[in-house]
Amino acid sequence: MKIRTRFAPSPTGLLHIGGARTALFNFLFARHHGGQFLIRIEDTDKARSTQEAVQVILDGLEWLGLTPDAAPVFQSKQEARHVEVARALLAQGRAYECYCTPDELREMRETAQAEGRPPRYDGRWRDRDPATAPAGVKPAIRLKAPREGETVLEDLVQGTVTVSNSELDDMIILRSDGTPTYLHAVVVDDHDMEITHVIRGDDHLTNTFRQIQIYHAMGWELPKFAHIPLIHGADGAKLSKRHGAVSILEFREQGFLPEALCNYLLRLGWGHGDSEFLSRDEQVKLFDLDGVGRAASRMDYAKLTHLNGMWLRCADDARLVADVIARLPEQCGVTVNNGLADKLSRLMPGLKERAKTLLDLTTSSAFLSRQVPLDIEPKALALLTTEARAMLGRLAPKLAATDFSLAELDATLRAFAEAEGLKLGQVAQPLRAALTGSTMSPGIDETLAALGATESLARIQAVI
């Protein structure tokens, strides 16, 4: 049997963090078992589904590197097939026409609630002759679900879960306007797509028992189900905007790397010993559903940020340079000049050691493109005392006499500090403030070399 999984988002909003983790688990499970990972866009809610939302979902998955093995399937295009199956169930006597009016259904719910019962359909048209139907009422088609016994689910994450069939009413599979319901369409699509494993959030667990009835009624083989726990905020409440970013593209905007986010999401609800930092190849090799826990996970943005810093330090410098250059104009309001890429390339090894996000990296890189005179941060300005400025005045001609190679710059700075009776840091700190306008930068010799002689001396002169 070839493993086939699917991620099936509804395009009624953004791709959220919980959906991204579900997609990741489906992707890794399929890859681990040499199977296929598919995408199905469940766009049957025509009033709320938008092409823009579809594109946002697909862009988010592409950014995360969760590439499907076939073009996405759109549920709305399978509607004729959903209707066909509903009609087949009706013809086989496994479904029936229900002529209840909206007023009758409302009265049914209100009565049940008043009597302290769950507001379920009472089955009044289950065995009635359609010939007795009221004139002018278009029927819905309801599944004739079993009323006796139990439905047992052997879930690959939750274990054995049992529901009494008396708790499940005869659900509508085809509305009175002829459109299929979501719960019915999902079953037909999963069967037709030959999905072997349905991996989704445990908020779908109740739906699964109802959908199993359709599989049984059609005589179809059940896929394996795995219902993974939801993601909560750090306070244990349902994850929301107040906890921080929840949309995948928000994380991109906030400077997180996709490999860091995937690494973090994998460890959010799945474990393999003490392994924390896992490449995509390692994830595929190790991931299986037996490592998924049953308890809800809590989103820890500080831990994600720490992990992102680790991934930044491993990232390719050229890739980071391109990303920073793309972010600089909007984030820092600086003009990108022709020599910036070369300067950034020289400094990137040092810059990325101190950054935790691409936003940090961009902010710390901005000094390379700023114009003299620089805007100097208060802490940096405090370093530029009268004595420090005078010291920089004596240092400038020494630097001008070098070829601005790292070796000569290092030797010159050390010799100058010794001659002045100062520690190297006492020279480097005000020099860094003059060169960058901040108190943080890569090594001072690297910073000087990256800026070059003309720009470095101009910045020093501006504060003398």
LUMMARMI-242418 format. One record per atom (N, C-alpha, C): x, y, z. Coordinates in steps of 0.1 Angstrom, whole numbers, plus 2048, in hexadecimal, padded with zeros to 3 digits. Atoms other than C-alpha are relative to their C-alpha. Layout:
// LUMMARMI-242418
XYZ ...
// end
This chain:
// LUMMARMI-242418
8087F4800 800800800 80980C800 7F87F3801 80E8227F6 7F980A809 8057F67F7 80A83C811 7FC80C7F9 8047F4806 7F685A806 7F980980B 8067F67F6 7EF87881E 7FC80C7F8 8057F3806 7DE899818 7FF80A80A 8037F57F8 7DC8BB826 7F58087F9 80C7FB807 7BA8CA820 7FB80D807 8057F37FA 7B68EF82B 7F48067F9 80B7F9805 798904826 80580E7FD 7FB7F2804 7A0925813 7F780B804 8097F57FA 78B93B82A 808809809 7F77F87F7 7A994B83B 80E7FC7FD 7F2802801 7CE949840 8047F2804 7FA80D7FC 7E492A844 80680380E 7FC7FE7F2 7E892986A 80A7F6805 7F58087FB 80291987F 7FC7F2803 80580E7FE 7ED8FB888 7FE7F87F3 80180680D 7E58F4864 80E7FD7FA 7F2803805 80A8F785B 8067F4806 7FB80C7F9 8138DD875 7F97F47FB 80780B806 7F88C6868 8067FC7F2 7FA80380D 8068CA845 80E7FA801 7F38057FE 8298C4851 8007F1804 80180D7FC 81F8A4863 7FC7F67F5 80480880B 80D897844 80C7FE7F6 7F5800809 82B8A082E 80B7F6805 7F58097FB 84588F845 7FC7F2801 80480E7FF 83087084A 8007F97F2 7FF80680D 82C86B825 80E7FE7FB 7F2801804 85187281E 8077F4807 7FA80A7F8 85B85B83A 7FD7F27FB 80480D804 84883E82C 8007FE7F0 7FE80180F 851845807 7F38027F9 80D7FE806 82D850800 7FE80E7F9 8037F4807 81C86E7F1 7F880A809 8067F67F8 81188F801 7F88097F6 8097F980A 7F38A17F0 7F980C807 8077F47FB 7E18C27F4 7F28007FB 80E7FE804 7BB8C67F3 7FB80D806 8067F47FC 7AB8E87F4 7F17FE802 80E8037FD 78A8E4806 7F880D7FF 8067F3803 7789027F5 7F17FF7FE 80E802802 7548F67F8 7F880C806 8077F47FB 74B91580D 80380B7F6 7FD7F780B 74892A7EE 7FE80F804 8017F27FB 73D949801 80C806806 7F47FB7F9 75D94B815 80D7FC7FA 7F3804807 77793A7FF 80480A7F6 7FB7F680A 78D9527EB 80C7FA7FA 7F4804807 7A894D7D2 80C806807 7F57FA7F9 7BD9647E6 8057F780C 7FD8097F5 7BB94D804 8067F37FC 7FA80C806 7C392F7EE 80F8037FE 7F27FD803 7E39407E3 80880280C 7F87FE7F3 7ED94A806 8037F3806 7FD80D7FB 7EA926810 80B7F97F8 7F6806808 7FE9197F3 80D807801 7F37F97FE 8189347F8 8067FC80D 7FB8047F3 81B92B81C 8067F2800 7FB80E801 820906815 80D8007F7 7F3800808 83A90E7FA 80B806808 7F57FA7F8 84D924812 8057F680A 7FC80A7F7 84D90882B 8077F47FA 7FA80B807 85A8F0811 7F87F3800 80980C800 83C8D9813 7FA7FE7F2 80480180E 8398D17EE 7F87F37FE 80880B803 81D8BA7E4 8057F87F4 7FB80880B 82289D7CC 7F78017F4 8097FE80B 8068A87B5 7F980E801 8067F3800 7F38C87AC 7F47FF80B 80B7FF7F6 7D98D37C7 7F37FC7FA 80D803804 7B78C47C5 7F680A806 80A7F77FB 7998DC7C9 7F37F9802 80C8087FD 77C8CD7DB 7F48057F9 80C7FB807 7638E47CA 7FE7FA7F2 80180580D 76B8D47A9 7FC7F1800 80580E7FF 7618B17B6 7F27FF804 80D8007FB 73E8BB7BE 7F77F67FA 80880A807 72E8A57A4 8027F2806 7FC80D7FA 7408877B3 7FA7FF80E 8068007F3 7348907D6 7F17FD7FF 80E802802 7108927C9 7FD7F17FC 80280D805 7148717B7 8007F680B 7FF8097F5 71E85F7D7 7F4801809 80C7FE7F7 70286E7EB 7F47F97F9 80B806807 6E98637D0 8017F0800 7FE80E800 6F88407D0 7FC7FB80E 8048057F3 6F383D7F6 7F1801801 80F7FF800 6CF8487F1 7FA7F47F9 80580B808 6CA82E7D6 8017F3807 7FD80C7F9 6D98137ED 7F87FF80D 8078007F4 6C281C809 80880380D 7F77FC7F5 6DF82881E 7FF80E804 8027F27FE 6D384B81D 7F18037FD 80F7FD802 6B085C81C 7FE80F7FE 8047F2803 69F87C812 7F980580D 8057FA7F4 69789382F 7F980D7FB 8087F4805 67B8AD829 7FE80A80B 8027F67F5 67F8C084A 80280E7FB 7FE7F2804 67A8E5846 80A80680B 7F77F97F6 6928FE857 7F980280D 8087FD7F4 676906870 7FF7F3809 80080C7F8 6738E187A 80D7FD806 7F38037FB 6988DD87E 80380980C 7FE7F77F5 6998FC894 7F87FC80C 8088047F5 67D8F08A9 8067F3807 7FA80C7FB 68E8CE8AC 80C80380A 7F57FC7F8 6AE8DF8B9 7FC80680D 8057F97F4 69B8F58D2 7FA7F780A 80680A7F7 6888D88E0 80A7F8807 7F58087FA 6A78C38E5 80880880B 7F87F77F7 6B98E08F6 7F880280D 8097FE7F4 69B8E690D 7FF7F4809 80180C7F9 69B8C2917 80E7FB804 7F38047FC 6C08C191D 8077F67F7 7FB80A809 6C78AB8FF 8098077F5 7F87FB80B 6E28B08E4 7F68037F4 8097FC80B 6D28C38C6 8027F87F4 7FE80980C 6D28A58AE 7F37FE7F8 80B803808 6BB89D891 7F97F4805 80780B7FA 6A088589D 7FC7F57F7 80280B809 69E87087E 7F27FE7FB 80F802803 679877876 7FD7FD7F2 80380480D 67D872851 8087F37FC 7F780C803 694853854 7F87F57F9 80880B805 67883A84D 7F28047FA 80D7FB806 65C85083F 8007FF7F1 80180180F 64F84D81C 80180E7FA 7FE7F3807 65B86A806 7F38057FA 80C7FB806 63886A7F7 7F880880A 8077F87F7 62C87A817 80680E802 7F87F47FF 644897812 7F780C7FD 8087F3803 6358BB814 8048057F2 7FE7FA80D 6318CC7F3 80A80C800 7F87F5801 64C8E47E8 80D800808 7F48007F8 6678D9800 80B7F77FA 7F5808806 6888CD7F1 8077F980B 7FA8087F5 6978B1805 810801800 7F28037FE 6BA8AD813 8027F1800 7FE80F7FF 6CA88B812 8097FE80D 7FA8037F3 6D487D834 8057F2800 7FA80D7FF 6EB85F83B 7F77F880A 8078097F6 6D884284C 80B7F9808 7F68057F7 6F183D868 7FB7F5809 80580A7F6 6F081F87F 7FD80680D 8047FA7F3 6DE82589F 8057F780C 7FC80A7F5 6EA8068B3 8107FF7FF 7F28037FF 70D7FD8BE 80980C801 7F67F67FE 72D8118BE 8088027F3 7F67FE80A 7458208A5 80E802807 7F38007F9 7698198AF 80B8057F6 7F57FA808 78782D8A2 80D7FC806 7F38037FB 7AA81F8A5 80980B7FA 7F87F4804 7BC8418A3 80F7FE802 7F28027FF 7E184189D 80780980A 7FB7F77F5 7E685D8B6 7F87FF80D 8098007F5 7C885C8CD 7FD7F3806 80380D7FB 7C68378D0 7F27FC7FD 80E804802 7A48258D2 7F680A805 80B7F77FC 78783D8D3 7F37FA7FB 80D806803 7638318D4 7F580A802 80C7F87FF 7428438CE 7F47F77FE 80D807802 71F8358D3 7F98057F4 8077FB80C 70C8368B2 7F3808803 80C7F97FC 6EE8438C5 80380F802 7FD7F27FF 7018648C9 8028077F2 7FE7FB80D 7058688A3 7F28007F8 80C7FF807 6E7875890 8027FD7F1 7FF80280E 6DF87186B 80480D7F9 7FB7F3805 6F588C85C 7FB8027F2 8037FD80E 6EC89E83C 80D7FF7F8 7F580280A 70389481F 7FE8097F4 8037F880C 6F18A8804 7F580A805 8097F67FC 6DF8C980C 7F48007F7 80D7FF808 6BC8D17FF 8038087F3 7FD7F980C 6CC8E87E6 8097F87F6 7F8809808 6E08CB7D8 80F800802 7F17FF7FE 7028D47E5 8047F680B 7FB8097F6 7178BB7F9 80580780C 7FB7FA7F4 7208C181D 80F7FD801 7F28017FF 7448C4827 8047F2805 7FC80D7FB 7458A483C 7FF7F57F6 80280B80A 73888F81F 80B8027F5 7F67FD80B 74F8A0805 80E7FB804 7F38047FB 76E89981A 8027F17FE 7FF80E801 76787481B 8027FB7F2 7FF80480E 7618717F6 80E8047FA 7F37FC805 7808857EE 80C7F7805 7F68087FA 796871806 8007F27F9 80180D807 7898517F6 8068007F2 7FC7FF80F 78E85C7D2 80F8037FF 7F17FD800 7B186A7DA 8087F5805 7F980B7FB 7BA8497E9 80980380C 7F87FC7F4 7C585980A 8007F4809 7FF80C7F7 7D283E821 80180580F 7FF7FB7F2 7D8854840 7FB80E801 8057F27FE 7C487284B 80680580D 7FA7FA7F4 7D9886863 7FB80F801 8067F27FF 7C78A5870 7FE80380F 8027FC7F2 7BF8B8890 7F67F9807 80A8077F8 7AC8A88AC 7F3807802 80D7FA801 7918C18A8 7F77FA7F6 80780780A 7868AB88B 7FB7F2805 80380E7FC 78288C8A1 7F17FD800 80F803800 75C88F8A5 7FB7FE7F2 80380180F 75989487F 8037F27FB 7FB80C805 76C87487A 7F67F5802 80A80A7FE 75285E88A 7F48017F7 80B7FE809 73786D874 8057FC7F2 7FB80380D 74D869855 8027F17FE 7FE80F801 75584485D 7F37F97FC 80D806805 72F83D858 7FF8017F1 8017FF80F 732849834 8097F57FA 7F780B805 75083282E 7F97F2801 80680D7FE 73D81583C 7F47FE7F7 80C801808 71D81D829 8047FE7F1 7FB80280E 73181E808 8087F37FE 7F780C801 7457FF810 80E8037FD 7F27FC803 76581280E 8097FD80B 7F68027F6 78580A820 80380D808 7FD7F47F8 78C82283D 80F8037FE 7F27FC7FE 7AD83683C 8037FE80F 7FB7FF7F3 7C283685B 7FE80F805 8027F37FB 7BA854871 80A80380B 7F77FC7F6 7D2868886 7FC80F804 8047F37FC 7C488689A 80A80680A 7F67FA7F8 7DF89C8A7 7FB80C808 8057F67F6 7DB8B48C5 80280E7FA 7FF7F2805 7D68D98BF 80C807806 7F57F77FA 7EF8F58C6 7F980B808 8067F67F7 7E790C8E3 80B80B802 7F77F67FC 7F792C8EF 8087FC80C 7F88037F4 81092D90B 7F87FF80D 8088007F5 7F4933923 7F67F4800 80980C801 7E2913918 7F38037F9 80C7FC807 7C6927906 8027FD7F1 80080280E 7BD9228E2 80980A7F9 7F77F7806 7D89318CC 7F980B7F8 8077F5807 7CE9548C0 80A80B7FE 7F77F5804 7DD9758B4 80680680D 7FA7F97F4 7E29818D8 80D7F8805 7F58087FD 7FC9658DC 80C8047F7 7F67FD80A 8109728BE 7FC7FC7F2 80380380D 81296989A 7FA7F27FF 80780D802 7FB94C88F 8007FC7F1 80080380F 7FB94F869 80F7FD7FC 7F3803805 81893F857 80880B7FA 7F97F5807 82095D842 80480B80A 7FC7F77F6 821972861 80E7FD806 7F38057FB 83E95D86D 80B8047F6 7F77FC80A 84F96384C 80380F801 7FE7F17FE 84A989850 80880380C 7F97FD7F4 858987873 80E7FB800 7F2804802 879979866 8047F2804 7FD80E7FD 87695486E 8037F87F3 7FC80880C 88693B856 7F67F4800 80A80B801 86E920849 8067F3806 7FB80C7FA 886904853 80080080F 8007FF7F1 887911877 7F17FE805 80E8017FC 861914878 7FB7F17FF 80380E801 85D8F086B 8067F880B 7F98077F6 8778E4883 7F880180E 8077FD7F3 8648F48A0 7F37F9800 80D806800 8428E8895 8007F1801 7FF80E7FE 84E8C5892 8027FC80E 7FD8037F2 85A8C58B6 7F4804809 80C7FC7F9 8388D48C0 7F67F5800 80A80B800 8268B48C8 8067F37FB 7F980C804 83F89B8BB 80E800806 7F38007FA 85F88F8CB 8087F47FB 7F780B803 87D87A8C4 80C802809 7F57FE7F7 8948788E2 80280F803 7FD7F27FD 8A68988E9 8038087F3 7FD7F980C 8A98A28C4 7F880C7FF 8077F4801 8A18C68BF 8028067F2 7FD7F980D 8B38D38A0 8017F57F5 80280B80A 8A88BD883 7FF8067F2 8017FC80E 8AE8C285E 7F47F97FA 80C806807 8928B9845 8037F17FE 7FD80E802 8A489983C 7FF7F880D 8018077F3 8A788F861 7F17FF804 80E8007FD 882898866 7F97F57F8 80680B809 878881849 8047F2806 7FA80D7FB 88E865857 7F97FC80D 8048037F3 88186787A 7F1800803 80E7FD7FD 85C872878 7F77F47FE 80B809801 84085A87F 7F680380A 80B7FC7F8 81F85C890 8017FB80E 7FF8057F2 8298488AF 80780A809 7F97F57F8 83D8678BA 7F780B803 80A7F57FD 81E87E8BB 7F97FE80D 8068017F3 8118858DD 7F18037FF 80F7FD800 7EC8888E7 7FC80D806 8037F37FA 7EE8A88FB 80280C7F7 7FE7F4808 7EA8CA8ED 80E806802 7F37F97FF 80A8DD8E6 7FF80F803 8007F17FD 8139008F1 80A8077F8 7F77F8808 8229198DA 809808808 7F57F97F8 8439278E8 8088087F6 7F97F780A 84E9458D3 80E802803 7F27FE7FC 86E9498E7 8087F47FB 7F980C804 8789258DF 8028007F1 7FF7FF80F 87092A8BA 80A80A7FC 7F67F6803 88594A8B9 80E7FB802 7F38067FD 8A29388C9 8047F67F5 7FD80A80A 8A091C8B0 8028077F3 7FE7F880C 89D935894 80E8067FF 7F27FB7FF 8BE94489F 80A7F57FC 7F780B803 8CE92289D 8007FD7F1 80180380F 8C191D879 80780C7F8 7F97F5807 8CD94086F 80F7FE7FF 7F2802800 8F0938879 8057F57F7 7FD80B809 8EF919863 7FC8047F1 8057FD80D 8DF92B845 80B8057F7 7F67FB80A 8F1933825 80180F800 7FE7F1800 900956825 7F98077F5 8067F980B 8F595E802 7F1801801 80F8007FE 8D195580A 7FC80B80A 8047F57F6 8D196C829 80380E7FA 7FD7F3807 8E1988815 7F58057F8 80C7FD808 8C59877FC 7F4804808 80B7FD7F7 8AB986817 80180E806 7FE7F47F9 8B99A382A 7FF80C7F6 8017F680A 8BD9B880A 7F18037FD 80E7FE804 8989B2802 7F880780C 8087FB7F4 88D9BC826 80580E803 7FB7F37FB 8A39DB82B 7F880C7FD 8077F3803 8909F6818 7F3802808 80C7FE7F9 86F9F0829 8027FF80F 7FE8017F2 87B9E584B 80880B806 7F77F67FA 8979FE850 80080E7F9 8017F3807 88FA19836 80D8047FA 7F37FD806 8B2A17826 8007FD7F2 7FF80380E 8BBA18802 80B7F67FE 7F780B803 8CC9F97F5 8098057F4 7F77FC80A 8EBA027E1 8087F47FA 7FA80B807 9009EE7C9 80A7F8808 7F58077F9 91C9E57E1 7FB7F980C 8058067F3 9059D97FD 8027F1801 80080F800 9049B47F3 80E7FC804 7F28047FD 92A9B27F4 80380380F 7FD7FC7F2 92C9C4816 7F97F6809 80780A7F8 9119AD824 8067F3800 7FA80D802 92298E817 80C7FF809 7F48007F7 94299882A 7FC7FF80F 8038007F1 93099E84B 7F67F6804 80A8097FD 915984849 8047F580B 7FD80A7F6 92896985D 80080580E 8017FA7F2 92B98187A 7F2805804 80D7FB7FD 909991877 7F67F5804 80A80B7FD 8F5970877 8037F980D 7FD8067F3 907965897 7F880780B 8077F97F5 8F59808AA 7F18027FE 80E7FE803 8D397F89A 7F77F3803 80A80B7FE 8B496A8A3 7F67FF7F6 80980080B 89E974887 8058087F4 7FC7F880C 8A1983864 7FD80F803 8027F27FC 8939A3873 80C805807 7F47FC7F9 8B09A488B 80C8027F6 7F57FF809 8C899D86F 7FF80C7F7 8027F4809 8B99B8859 80380D808 7FE7F47F8 8BA9D2875 80F802802 7F27FF7FE 8DE9CA87D 8098027F4 7F97FE80D 8E89CC858 7FD80E7FB 8057F3806 8D79EE852 80C80A800 7F67F6800 8F6A0285C 8098007F4 7F780080C 9089F783C 7FB8097F5 8067F880B 8F0A0B827 7FC80E805 8047F37FB 8EBA2983D 80980B7FB 7F87F4805 8F7A4C833 80680880C 7FA7F77F6 90FA62846 7F880E800 7FD8057F3 907A7185F 7F57F5804 80980A7FC 8F8A5286F 7F780480C 8087FF7F4 8DBA51888 8067F680A 7F98087F6 8EDA458A7 7F77FD80C 8088047F4 8DBA318C2 80580680C 7FC7FA7F3 8DBA3F8E5 80C7F9807 7F58077F9 8F1A248F3 80D8027F9 7F47FE808 90AA288D7 80580E801 7FC7F27FE 909A4E8DA 80780280D 7F97FF7F2 913A4A8FF 80E7FC7FF 7F2804801 933A3A8F4 80980A7F9 7F87F6808 93DA578DE 80280D808 7FD7F47F7 949A6E8FA 80A8097F9 7F67F7806 960A8B8F3 80D7F97FF 7F3807800 97EA758FC 8007F67F5 80180B80A 972A598E5 8018067F2 8007FA80D 96DA718C8 80F8047FD 7F27FC802 990A7F8CD 8097F37FD 7F880C803 99EA5B8CE 7FE7FB7F2 80380480E 98CA538AD 8078097F6 7F87F7808 99DA7289F 80E7FC7FE 7F3804801 9BEA648A7 8017F27F8 80080D806 9B4A4189A 7FE8017F1 8047FF80E 9A7A4D878 80C7FF7F6 7F480080A 9C9A54867 8077F3801 7FA80D7FF 9D6A33874 7F97F67F7 808809808 9B9A20863 8028047F1 7FF7FC80E 9BDA35843 80D7FB7FA 7F3804805 9E1A29840 8007F17FD 80180F803 9D6A0483E 7FA7FD7F3 80780480C 9CA9F1820 7F27FA802 80E8047FC 9AA9E8833 7FE7F17FF 80180F7FF 9B29C3833 7FD7FD80F 8038047F2 9A69B0852 80D800808 7F48017F9 9CA9A985C 80680D804 7FB7F27FD 9D69CD85A 7F7807809 8097F97F8 9B79DB86A 8027FB80F 7FE8057F2 9BB9C3888 80D804806 7F37FC7FB 9DF9CA88C 80180F804 8007F27FD 9DA9F088A 7F880380C 8087FD7F4 9BE9F08A4 8077FC80C 7F98057F4 9D29DB8BC 80C809804 7F57F77FD 9F19F18B8 7FB80D805 8067F37FC 9DCA118BC 7FC7FF80F 8048017F2 9CCA048DC 80B7FF80A 7F58027F7 9ED9FA8EB 80780E801 7F97F37FF 9FCA1C8E2 7F880A808 8097F77F8 9DEA2E8F2 7FE7FB80E 8028057F3 9E0A18911 7F27FC803 80E8047FF 9BDA0B90A 7FF7F17FD 80480D804 9AD9E9908 7FA8017F2 80680080D 9A29DF8E5 7F1804800 80E7FD800 97E9E18EF 7FD80F802 8027F27FE 982A058FA 8028087F3 7FF7FA80D 98CA0D8D7 7F47FC7F7 80A806809 9739F68C5 7F2805803 80E7FC7FD 954A018D7 7FC80E7FB 8037F3806 954A268CE 8018007F1 7FE80180F 961A1D8AB 7F37F97FA 80C807805 943A058A7 7F4809800 80B7F67FF 92BA208B2 80180A7F4 7FE7F680B 93AA38898 7FD7F97F2 80280780D 939A1E87C 7F27FB7FE 80D806802 917A0E882 7F4808806 80B7FA7F9 903A25899 7FA7F880B 8058097F6 8FEA088B1 80B7FB808 7F68067F8 9109F48CB 8037F27FC 7FF80E804 90E9D38B8 8047FF7F1 7FC80380E 9209C7899 8097F4800 7F580A800 9379AC88D 80D806805 7F37FB7FC 95C9AF895 80380D7FA 7FD7F3805 9689D2892 8088017F4 7F880180C 9829C9879 7F87FC7F4 80980480B 9689B7864 7F780B7FB 8097F5803 9519D5866 80780A7F8 7F87F6808 96C9ED85A 8037FB7F2 7FD80580D 9769D683E 7F47FF7F7 80C801808 9529D1832 7FC80E7FB 8047F2804 94B9F7832 80A8067F6 7F57FB809 96C9FE821 80680D805 7F97F57FB 984A1A826 7F980D7FF 8067F3802 971A37817 7F480280A 80C7FF7F7 950A3082A 80480080E 7FC8017F1 961A2784B 80680D804 7FA7F47FC 976A4684C 7F680C800 80A7F5801 958A5C842 7F77FF80D 8088027F4 944A4D85F 80780480D 7F87FC7F4 960A52878 80180F800 7FF7F1801 965A7686C 7F4807804 80D7FA7FD 940A7D870 7FE80280F 8028007F1 942A77896 80C807807 7F57FA7F9 964A8789D 7FD80E804 
// end
